[in-house]
Amino acid sequence: MPALSEPFVPGRGRRVALAAAGISVGLFGVVAWLLPGPDEGGDWRLGDRLMMWGLGLAIAALMARYARIGAWPFASGLRVRNLLLTREIPWAEIEDVRFGGGEPWVQLELIDGETLAVMAIQRADGARGQGEAERLAALVAERQRPAE
């Protein structure tokens, strides 16, 4: 089991996202190459082919961003990078760590009533995901304990 202060990163989701990125670039590149141009009786021009391949690159970029999600504990709080936003939450603002009810990833209940998803800890990782959720809950409890 990783130390409490180790970063939280997804397992299966990261591997699937990286594989999908590679497949997207390759598949859309092959399709763009095989589209019939004016010489083959089709209407696809160079710009159209580049746009088709560009769509594959855009999908790959989204998948690469998904592969980079994570959560990093620091002395002052937890930095959470989800698909679109990165946010730092001080330890004192975290009220509860939830990973139940069929949620796809861990939810942090904040003291202001807001809920923040931690996409790095995913139900798709099975027992590993459950262990990471427990490790995060233990880390939150440890960091919120008053200094003795």
Secondary structure as GFF3:
##gff-version 3
##sequence-region A 1 148
A	DSSP	alpha_helix	12	34	.	.	.	ID=ss1
A	DSSP	three_ten_helix	38	40	.	.	.	ID=ss2
A	DSSP	alpha_helix	46	67	.	.	.	ID=ss3
A	DSSP	beta_strand	70	73	.	.	.	ID=ss4
A	DSSP	beta_strand	77	81	.	.	.	ID=ss5
A	DSSP	beta_strand	86	90	.	.	.	ID=ss6
A	DSSP	three_ten_helix	91	93	.	.	.	ID=ss7
A	DSSP	beta_strand	94	98	.	.	.	ID=ss8
A	DSSP	beta_strand	105	110	.	.	.	ID=ss9
A	DSSP	beta_strand	115	122	.	.	.	ID=ss10
A	DSSP	three_ten_helix	123	125	.	.	.	ID=ss11
A	DSSP	alpha_helix	127	144	.	.	.	ID=ss12
###
